[in-house]
């Protein structure tokens, strides 16, 4: 009981020291909200109002109908009408348009005679991902135009029609994929920074030696440093999850218990890394640098933005040591797939092992620095 009271006193002291200073409160509350809004609205794989230029040499009713489909699509926005081939290169070189839609002068003659009519789409390939998205949207518009034209003008119909359907995300909204991932991203950032600064701040302020002369044992000090990070990380993740559901309208169809269990294991594994960094650092600046030294590779190798399966084999093996990799599967599985504890067990036990390993390593380094 006495040990619990001592630990509780240290936990309260840590929380008070974190929350009493306005700058620290802003670091904990402000940046996560700002990043949530930035990632939620700006971080998207969808194409919206991409600028395109129209070069219509035919100017017939069929060509105008095709051009109108591009102009009316929410994926594209017309910014220029061109009159010759030289303007095509210029508008792309100057980045005034992402794409040029070139309808040749024989388009209507060919299509009215039942022959294949060629339409050229020229994209700016300097951003290959955006270019591929633009080509995909343009292909979908062309397919829709072909089906409508053959139906209205009695042309031959295709023997088979492909019907596409997406599970878990029927409208293929990239926000449904990105926003749950932000729960993992911001939880790691906040928890890692808070715990990495905890011991380093005591050393820099000169209060760490005062802490050592108290009746607190090293294990109790470490536990007292760990609990505030767990509380802050859990509250932060809960707030972001609520924002994802209420503000961004991302469905949460799975088990809240599974999400909470995964969050605790994930936060503990991150806290272990943060405390290890804090134990090694002498100043807060060193602690921040150490935290970001871990943070950047962890985010890159987590599958947050790029699929792990696209990475080289050796890099894929390295991702197995990254707790964020597993929690991303947990949070996206709970939000979109309706996953429960039984389904997510293969993700839980690696995070539990990592939590034990990182906390044990942090405790060992902490004792080593004391003596």
C-alpha positions in Angstrom: 0.0 0.0 0.0 2.8 2.4 0.8 4.5 1.7 -2.5 1.2 2.4 -4.3 0.8 5.7 -2.5 4.4 6.7 -3.4 3.8 5.8 -7.1 0.5 7.6 -7.1 2.2 10.7 -5.7 4.8 10.6 -8.5 2.1 10.1 -11.1 0.2 13.2 -9.8 3.4 15.2 -9.8 4.2 14.2 -13.4 0.7 15.1 -14.6 0.8 18.4 -12.8 4.2 19.3 -14.2 3.0 18.4 -17.7 -0.3 20.3 -17.5 0.5 23.3 -15.4 2.7 25.0 -18.0 0.8 26.6 -21.0 3.5 25.6 -23.5 3.4 22.0 -22.5 -0.4 21.9 -22.6 -0.4 23.3 -26.1 2.1 20.7 -27.2 -0.1 17.9 -25.9 -3.4 19.4 -27.2 -2.7 21.8 -30.0 -0.6 19.9 -32.6 -2.6 16.7 -32.5 -5.8 18.7 -33.3 -4.0 20.6 -36.1 -2.5 17.5 -37.6 -5.8 15.6 -37.4 -7.5 18.4 -39.5 -4.6 18.6 -41.9 -4.3 14.9 -42.5 -8.1 14.4 -42.4 -8.7 17.0 -45.2 -5.5 17.3 -47.1 -4.1 13.8 -46.8 -6.3 12.1 -49.4 -5.6 9.7 -52.3 -8.8 10.9 -54.1 -8.5 13.2 -57.1 -10.7 16.3 -56.8 -10.9 19.3 -59.3 -7.6 18.4 -61.0 -6.9 21.0 -63.6 -7.2 19.9 -67.2 -7.0 21.6 -70.6 -9.2 20.7 -73.6 -7.9 20.6 -77.1 -10.9 19.8 -79.3 -10.2 19.7 -83.0 -13.5 18.2 -83.9 -16.0 20.5 -82.3 -18.9 18.3 -83.2 -21.8 17.2 -81.0 -20.2 13.8 -80.0 -17.0 15.5 -79.1 -18.7 18.2 -77.1 -20.7 15.5 -75.2 -17.5 13.7 -74.3 -15.9 17.0 -73.2 -18.9 17.8 -71.1 -18.5 14.6 -69.2 -15.0 15.7 -68.2 -16.1 19.2 -67.4 -19.0 17.9 -65.2 -16.8 15.4 -63.3 -15.9 16.3 -59.7 -12.5 14.8 -60.4 -11.6 17.4 -63.1 -11.8 21.2 -63.6 -11.3 22.8 -67.0 -8.7 25.6 -66.9 -7.9 26.2 -70.6 -9.0 25.5 -74.1 -6.1 25.0 -76.6 -5.8 25.7 -80.3 -2.7 23.8 -81.4 -0.2 21.1 -80.4 2.4 23.6 -79.1 0.0 24.8 -76.4 -0.3 21.2 -75.1 3.4 21.0 -74.2 3.4 24.6 -72.8 0.4 24.1 -70.5 1.8 20.9 -69.0 5.4 22.4 -68.7 4.1 25.4 -66.8 2.0 23.2 -64.5 -1.2 25.0 -65.4 -2.9 21.7 -66.1 -2.3 18.2 -64.9 -3.8 16.7 -68.0 -4.7 17.6 -71.6 -7.7 16.0 -73.3 -7.1 15.9 -77.0 -10.0 15.0 -79.3 -8.9 14.6 -82.9 -10.5 16.1 -85.9 -11.9 12.7 -87.1 -13.5 11.8 -83.8 -17.2 12.3 -84.8 -16.7 10.8 -88.3 -15.2 7.6 -86.9 -17.7 7.2 -84.1 -20.7 7.8 -86.3 -19.4 5.2 -88.8 -19.1 2.6 -86.0 -15.3 2.7 -86.0 -13.0 3.2 -83.1 -12.3 6.8 -82.5 -9.0 7.8 -80.8 -9.0 10.2 -77.9 -5.6 11.3 -76.5 -5.0 12.0 -72.9 -1.6 13.5 -72.0 -0.8 13.8 -68.3 2.0 15.4 -66.4 4.0 12.4 -65.2 6.3 14.2 -62.8 4.0 13.1 -59.9 3.5 9.5 -61.0 0.9 8.7 -58.4 -1.3 11.6 -59.3 -0.9 10.9 -63.0 -2.0 7.3 -62.5 -5.1 8.6 -60.6 -5.9 11.0 -63.4 -5.6 8.3 -66.0 -7.9 6.0 -64.0 -10.6 8.6 -63.7 -10.3 9.5 -67.4 -10.6 5.8 -68.3 -13.8 5.5 -66.1 -15.3 8.5 -67.9 -14.5 7.1 -71.3 -16.0 3.7 -70.4 -19.2 5.4 -69.2 -19.3 7.5 -72.5 -18.9 4.3 -74.6 -21.7 2.5 -72.8 -24.0 5.5 -73.1 -23.3 6.0 -76.8 -23.8 2.3 -77.8 -27.0 2.2 -75.8 -28.4 5.4 -77.4 -27.3 4.8 -80.9 -27.9 1.1 -81.3 -24.3 0.0 -81.4 -23.0 -3.4 -80.5 -23.1 -4.1 -76.8 -20.3 -5.7 -74.9 -20.9 -9.5 -74.3 -19.9 -9.1 -70.6 -20.2 -6.2 -68.2 -17.9 -5.9 -65.2 -19.6 -4.8 -62.0 -17.2 -3.6 -59.3 -18.0 -3.5 -55.6 -15.7 -2.6 -52.7 -16.1 -4.2 -49.3 -15.6 -2.3 -46.1 -15.4 1.0 -48.0 -18.1 1.0 -50.7 -17.5 4.5 -52.0 -13.7 4.0 -51.9 -13.2 7.2 -49.8 -9.5 7.5 -48.9 -10.5 9.4 -45.8 -11.9 6.1 -44.3 -8.4 4.7 -44.7 -6.3 7.7 -43.6 -8.2 9.0 -40.6 -8.1 5.7 -38.5 -4.4 5.6 -39.3 -4.0 9.1 -37.7 -5.1 7.5 -34.4 -2.0 5.4 -34.5 0.2 8.2 -35.8 -0.7 10.9 -33.3 -0.8 8.6 -30.4 2.8 7.5 -31.1 3.9 11.1 -31.6 2.4 12.5 -28.4 3.2 9.5 -26.1 6.7 9.2 -27.4 7.5 12.9 -26.9 5.9 13.1 -23.4 7.8 10.0 -22.1 11.1 10.8 -23.8 11.1 14.2 -22.1 10.1 12.9 -18.7 13.5 11.9 -17.2 15.5 14.3 -19.4 13.4 17.2 -18.1 14.2 16.2 -14.5 17.9 16.0 -15.2 17.9 19.4 -17.0 16.0 21.1 -14.2 18.2 19.5 -11.5 15.2 17.8 -9.7 16.3 14.3 -10.6 18.7 14.1 -7.8 16.0 15.2 -5.4 13.8 12.4 -6.7 16.5 9.9 -5.9 16.7 10.8 -2.2 13.0 10.2 -1.8 11.8 6.7 -0.5 10.9 5.9 -4.1 12.7 2.9 -5.6 14.0 2.9 -9.2 11.2 0.6 -10.3 8.6 2.9 -8.7 10.1 5.9 -10.3 9.9 4.2 -13.7 6.3 3.2 -13.1 5.4 6.7 -12.0 6.9 8.0 -15.2 5.1 5.4 -17.3 1.5 5.9 -16.1 1.1 9.6 -17.1 2.2 8.7 -20.7 -0.3 5.8 -20.7 -3.1 8.1 -19.5 -2.2 10.9 -22.0 -1.9 8.5 -24.9 -5.2 6.7 -24.1 -7.1 10.0 -23.8 -5.5 11.4 -26.9 -6.4 8.3 -29.0 -9.9 8.3 -27.6 -10.4 11.9 -28.6 -9.1 11.3 -32.1 -11.2 8.2 -32.5 -14.3 10.2 -31.4 -13.4 13.0 -33.9 -13.0 10.4 -36.7 -16.5 9.1 -36.1 -18.3 12.4 -35.3 -16.5 14.9 -37.5 -15.1 12.8 -40.4 -18.0 10.4 -40.4 -15.8 7.3 -40.5 -17.8 4.2 -39.4 -16.7 2.4 -36.3 -18.4 -1.0 -36.6 -16.1 -3.2 -34.5 -15.5 -3.9 -30.9 -14.6 -1.0 -28.6 -13.0 -3.4 -26.2 -10.7 -4.7 -29.0 -9.7 -1.2 -29.8 -9.0 -0.3 -26.2 -6.9 -3.5 -25.6 -4.9 -2.8 -28.7 -4.5 0.8 -27.7 -3.1 -0.1 -24.3 -0.6 -2.6 -25.7 0.5 -0.2 -28.4 0.9 2.7 -26.0 2.9 0.6 -23.5 5.3 -0.5 -26.3 5.8 3.2 -27.4 6.2 4.2 -23.7 9.0 1.7 -23.4 10.9 3.2 -26.3 10.3 6.8 -24.9 11.5 5.9 -21.5 14.6 4.2 -23.0 15.4 7.4 -24.9 14.7 9.5 -21.8 17.0 7.3 -19.7 19.9 7.8 -22.2 19.4 11.5 -22.8 20.9 14.2 -20.6 19.0 17.2 -22.0 15.5 17.6 -23.4 17.0 18.5 -26.8 18.8 15.1 -26.9 15.5 13.4 -25.9 13.6 15.1 -28.7 16.3 14.1 -31.3 16.2 10.5 -30.0 12.4 10.4 -30.2 12.4 11.6 -33.8 15.2 9.2 -34.7 12.8 6.4 -33.8 9.6 8.2 -35.0 10.4 8.8 -38.7 11.4 5.2 -39.5 8.5 3.8 -37.5 5.9 5.8 -39.4 7.6 5.0 -42.8 7.7 1.3 -42.1 4.2 1.0 -40.6 2.1 0.9 -43.8 0.5 4.2 -42.9 0.9 5.6 -46.4 2.6 2.9 -48.5 1.7 -0.8 -48.5 4.2 -3.0 -46.7 3.9 -5.6 -49.4 5.4 -3.1 -51.9 8.6 -2.8 -49.8 11.7 -5.0 -50.3 11.8 -8.3 -48.5 14.4 -7.2 -45.9 12.5 -4.1 -45.1 9.3 -6.1 -44.7 11.1 -8.2 -42.1 12.1 -5.1 -40.3 8.5 -3.9 -40.0 7.8 -6.9 -37.8 9.7 -5.0 -35.0 7.4 -1.9 -35.4 4.5 -1.7 -33.0 2.7 0.8 -35.3 2.4 -1.8 -38.0 0.3 -4.0 -35.8 -1.8 -1.2 -34.3 -2.7 0.1 -37.8 -4.2 -3.3 -38.6 -6.1 -3.2 -35.3 -7.5 0.3 -35.6 -8.5 -0.1 -39.3 -9.9 -3.6 -38.6 -12.1 -2.3 -35.8 -13.2 0.8 -37.7 -13.9 -0.7 -41.1 -14.1 -4.5 -40.8 -16.0 -4.9 -37.6 -13.1 -7.0 -36.1 -13.2 -8.3 -32.5 -10.6 -9.5 -30.1 -10.5 -13.1 -31.5 -9.8 -11.9 -35.0 -7.1 -9.4 -33.9 -5.2 -11.8 -31.6 -2.3 -12.1 -34.2 -1.8 -8.4 -33.8 -2.2 -8.2 -30.0 0.5 -10.7 -29.0 3.4 -9.1 -30.9 2.5 -5.7 -29.3 2.4 -7.4 -25.9 5.9 -8.9 -26.5 7.2 -5.5 -27.7 5.7 -3.7 -24.6 7.4 -6.2 -22.3 10.7 -6.0 -24.2 10.8 -2.2 -24.4 9.8 -1.6 -20.8 12.3 -4.2 -19.6 15.0 -2.5 -21.7 14.0 0.9 -20.4 14.1 -0.4 -16.8 17.6 -1.9 -17.3 19.0 1.3 -18.8 17.3 3.4 -16.1 19.0 1.3 -13.3 22.3 1.4 -15.2 22.2 5.2 -15.3 21.4 5.4 -11.6 24.4 3.4 -10.4 
